[in-house]
Amino acid sequence: MINMTVKEIADKLGLEHVAGLLDAEVDGVYVGDLLSNVMAKAGEKNLWITVQGHQNVVAVAALSNLAGVVVVEDLPIQPEAVQRAQEKNVNLLRTSMTAYELVAKLVELGI
């Protein structure tokens, strides 16, 4: 697996930067929408792909030391989540891609 920063991945895949400094290194990917599963199974420095855009997502990402969160399918991200991500320095991104399409592109990058 090739290690990249969130910024490098965002630049290569055209992900929309919503919050955070994007300097975190990515060491894997977790895809899922059930918050308790993310807390139990996502690894530190994982990039989390989800359809959820509320502030609990930011809390889970911060508690789990995730590299960042990508909200797929251009789904909305609540303003409270953006504010919380800025306060907690959680990398928050968005894309129009589906989770499947994003994962396929991440595999192509060697992530």
Secondary structure in CASP SS format (residue, H / E / C, confidence):
PFRMAT SS
TARGET T0000
AUTHOR 0000-0000-0000
METHOD secondary structure of the structure
MODEL  1
M C 1.00
I C 1.00
N C 1.00
M E 1.00
T E 1.00
V H 1.00
K H 1.00
E H 1.00
I H 1.00
A H 1.00
D H 1.00
K H 1.00
L H 1.00
G C 1.00
L C 1.00
E E 1.00
H E 1.00
V E 1.00
A E 1.00
G C 1.00
L C 1.00
L C 1.00
D C 1.00
A C 1.00
E E 1.00
V E 1.00
D C 1.00
G C 1.00
V E 1.00
Y E 1.00
V E 1.00
G C 1.00
D C 1.00
L C 1.00
L H 1.00
S H 1.00
N H 1.00
V H 1.00
M H 1.00
A H 1.00
K H 1.00
A C 1.00
G C 1.00
E C 1.00
K C 1.00
N C 1.00
L E 1.00
W E 1.00
I E 1.00
T E 1.00
V C 1.00
Q C 1.00
G C 1.00
H C 1.00
Q H 1.00
N H 1.00
V H 1.00
V H 1.00
A H 1.00
V H 1.00
A H 1.00
A H 1.00
L H 1.00
S C 1.00
N C 1.00
L C 1.00
A C 1.00
G E 1.00
V E 1.00
V E 1.00
V E 1.00
V C 1.00
E C 1.00
D C 1.00
L C 1.00
P C 1.00
I C 1.00
Q C 1.00
P H 1.00
E H 1.00
A H 1.00
V H 1.00
Q H 1.00
R H 1.00
A H 1.00
Q H 1.00
E H 1.00
K H 1.00
N C 1.00
V C 1.00
N C 1.00
L E 1.00
L E 1.00
R E 1.00
T C 1.00
S C 1.00
M C 1.00
T C 1.00
A H 1.00
Y H 1.00
E H 1.00
L H 1.00
V H 1.00
A H 1.00
K H 1.00
L H 1.00
V H 1.00
E H 1.00
L H 1.00
G C 1.00
I C 1.00
END
